[in-house]
Amino acid sequence: MTKCIIRGFGRYAPKRIVTNFDLEKFVDTNDEWITTRTGIKQRHMAAEGESASDMATEAAKRALADAGMKAHELTHIIVGTFTPDSMIPSTACRVQQKLGIRDQMCVDVGAACSGFLYALETARGYLALHPESKILLACSEVITPRLNWEDRASCVLFGDAAGAVILTGKNAAGAEDTPRVLDIMLKADGSLGDLLMVNGGGSADPYKLGTIVDEEYFVQLEGREIFKHAVRKMSAACEEILEKNGVDKKEIDVLLPHQANFRIIDAVGRKFDIPAEKVFSNIDRYANTSAASIPVAFSEAVETGFIKKGDLVLLTAFGGGFTWGAALVQF
Ligand SMILES: CC(C)(COP(=O)(O)OP(=O)(O)OC[C@H]1O[C@@H](n2cnc3c(N)ncnc32)[C@H](O)[C@@H]1OP(=O)(O)O)[C@@H](O)C(=O)NCCC(=O)NCCS
């Protein structure tokens, strides 16, 4: 099996920060409720006209610099997002354009909050077929314009951000082959799709010229149901990947879960007896940034030294679809 080596990390968050106290001014909510139920204290919000490709491009430039690579060396661009710039062209094509390069294969992957893990597995497939590939994987979400600010049960939960990694199969002569993706497992259950949707404007619910935007256009979710499924399914995915790879839970140095709710993160950590100091979370500062949450958190955990050389890192995600999964990374 061709290796999948992470050569560089990058992240970007819009300048504007909106705290829970700011939200209190226009949403029927309060800091105490949001903090105790979710762990969220603030979120970043994209500027007017700032698109998913703008943010992905910034994160990509930082990941390329971290990898010591130039954009023209890339062979593939994969973007994970549920908030693309447009239906056509893909956000990946827009990122290519903004990086000022041509001829790479460009594709978007849609798996909501599991987008990073789904896109990572897609990249592993390309690397298996073409070991010389140099892949940009960027996950970028501009969720805040897709929130119904009159629905307090959903609008307080999300934020905007982008995270990127550069992946290669072979490494430069003499260079190390870590951080290395050891394995990924992914699942989905479409029968539960209606519990988390953005339906309006799609082909199942098309808008006609002059249609007034209604709540169907925005993120709609059944928080309590999702909470239960998220804990169960992320835990099951972690268990399965550890068993398949003969890894004992005590060998995990860092658990880095999708950042949806601190209580979900805490519950998954407890299920695996992973002490809190080994569980990475930045949900207090970003809220849920969907596909971007894992690469943003990964990049911060590496930069701050939370993840150290030699660490065995367990990633896990859960999102709309439902989609979920886990990955093992040898750092
Ligand atoms: C949304 C979530 C934080 C709600 O937490 P919870 O403890 O289940 O809260 P409940 O839904 O039971 O709501 C409890 C009360 O708080 C109220 N409430 C909901 N949102 C509120 C808000 N933003 N501010 C204040 N009160 C709020 C509800 O109206 C309800 O009031 P009631 O008891 O008088 O009816 C939690 O279920 C969650 O994080 N779910 C997953 C989130 C998700 O879907 N993420 C995306 C996919 S990864």
The ligand as an SDF file (V2000), in Angstrom:
LIG
                    3D

 48 50  0  0  0  0  0  0  0  0999 V2000
  -28.0470   21.3840   20.1890 C   0  0  0  0  0  0  0  0  0  0  0  0
  -27.5990   20.9230   21.5760 C   0  0  0  0  0  0  0  0  0  0  0  0
  -26.4950   21.8380   22.0910 C   0  0  0  0  0  0  0  0  0  0  0  0
  -28.7970   21.0540   22.5190 C   0  0  0  0  0  0  0  0  0  0  0  0
  -28.4630   20.6300   23.8190 O   0  0  0  0  0  0  0  0  0  0  0  0
  -29.5650   19.9010   24.7010 P   0  0  0  0  0  0  0  0  0  0  0  0
  -29.0010   19.7540   26.0510 O   0  0  0  0  0  0  0  0  0  0  0  0
  -29.9600   18.6570   23.9790 O   0  0  0  0  0  0  0  0  0  0  0  0
  -30.7280   20.9650   24.7390 O   0  0  0  0  0  0  0  0  0  0  0  0
  -32.2590   20.7510   24.3170 P   0  0  0  0  0  0  0  0  0  0  0  0
  -32.3690   20.5960   22.8490 O   0  0  0  0  0  0  0  0  0  0  0  0
  -32.7940   19.6690   25.1810 O   0  0  0  0  0  0  0  0  0  0  0  0
  -32.8870   22.1270   24.7320 O   0  0  0  0  0  0  0  0  0  0  0  0
  -33.1310   22.4160   26.0760 C   0  0  0  0  0  0  0  0  0  0  0  0
  -33.8080   23.7700   26.1950 C   0  0  0  0  0  0  0  0  0  0  0  0
  -32.9220   24.8100   25.7750 O   0  0  0  0  0  0  0  0  0  0  0  0
  -33.6080   25.6690   24.8460 C   0  0  0  0  0  0  0  0  0  0  0  0
  -32.6440   26.1930   23.8930 N   0  0  0  0  0  0  0  0  0  0  0  0
  -32.2870   25.6670   22.6920 C   0  0  0  0  0  0  0  0  0  0  0  0
  -31.3650   26.4440   22.1200 N   0  0  0  0  0  0  0  0  0  0  0  0
  -31.1120   27.4550   22.9670 C   0  0  0  0  0  0  0  0  0  0  0  0
  -30.2290   28.5620   22.9340 C   0  0  0  0  0  0  0  0  0  0  0  0
  -29.3920   28.7840   21.8990 N   0  0  0  0  0  0  0  0  0  0  0  0
  -30.2070   29.3950   23.9780 N   0  0  0  0  0  0  0  0  0  0  0  0
  -31.0220   29.2040   25.0230 C   0  0  0  0  0  0  0  0  0  0  0  0
  -31.8750   28.1760   25.1210 N   0  0  0  0  0  0  0  0  0  0  0  0
  -31.9110   27.3040   24.1000 C   0  0  0  0  0  0  0  0  0  0  0  0
  -34.6400   24.7880   24.2220 C   0  0  0  0  0  0  0  0  0  0  0  0
  -35.7010   25.5760   23.7220 O   0  0  0  0  0  0  0  0  0  0  0  0
  -35.0650   23.9180   25.3600 C   0  0  0  0  0  0  0  0  0  0  0  0
  -35.9820   24.6400   26.1570 O   0  0  0  0  0  0  0  0  0  0  0  0
  -37.2840   23.9270   26.7980 P   0  0  0  0  0  0  0  0  0  0  0  0
  -36.7310   22.8360   27.6700 O   0  0  0  0  0  0  0  0  0  0  0  0
  -37.9270   25.0340   27.5340 O   0  0  0  0  0  0  0  0  0  0  0  0
  -38.0340   23.4080   25.6260 O   0  0  0  0  0  0  0  0  0  0  0  0
  -27.0990   19.4630   21.5540 C   0  0  0  0  0  0  0  0  0  0  0  0
  -28.1770   18.5920   21.4090 O   0  0  0  0  0  0  0  0  0  0  0  0
  -26.0990   19.2320   20.4380 C   0  0  0  0  0  0  0  0  0  0  0  0
  -24.9840   19.7200   20.4890 O   0  0  0  0  0  0  0  0  0  0  0  0
  -26.4770   18.4180   19.4510 N   0  0  0  0  0  0  0  0  0  0  0  0
  -25.6310   18.1570   18.2890 C   0  0  0  0  0  0  0  0  0  0  0  0
  -25.3700   19.3940   17.4840 C   0  0  0  0  0  0  0  0  0  0  0  0
  -25.3700   19.1570   16.0200 C   0  0  0  0  0  0  0  0  0  0  0  0
  -26.3500   18.7830   15.4470 O   0  0  0  0  0  0  0  0  0  0  0  0
  -24.2180   19.3890   15.3740 N   0  0  0  0  0  0  0  0  0  0  0  0
  -24.1220   19.2410   13.9500 C   0  0  0  0  0  0  0  0  0  0  0  0
  -23.7490   17.8690   13.5120 C   0  0  0  0  0  0  0  0  0  0  0  0
  -22.1850   17.3220   13.9860 S   0  0  0  0  0  0  0  0  0  0  0  0
  1  2  1  0
  2  3  1  0
  2  4  1  0
  2 36  1  0
  4  5  1  0
  5  6  1  0
  6  7  2  0
  6  8  1  0
  6  9  1  0
  9 10  1  0
 10 11  2  0
 10 12  1  0
 10 13  1  0
 13 14  1  0
 14 15  1  0
 15 16  1  0
 15 30  1  0
 16 17  1  0
 17 18  1  0
 17 28  1  0
 18 19  1  0
 18 27  1  0
 19 20  2  0
 20 21  1  0
 21 22  1  0
 21 27  2  0
 22 23  1  0
 22 24  2  0
 24 25  1  0
 25 26  2  0
 26 27  1  0
 28 29  1  0
 28 30  1  0
 30 31  1  0
 31 32  1  0
 32 33  2  0
 32 34  1  0
 32 35  1  0
 36 37  1  0
 36 38  1  0
 38 39  2  0
 38 40  1  0
 40 41  1  0
 41 42  1  0
 42 43  1  0
 43 44  2  0
 43 45  1  0
 45 46  1  0
 46 47  1  0
 47 48  1  0
M  END
$$$$
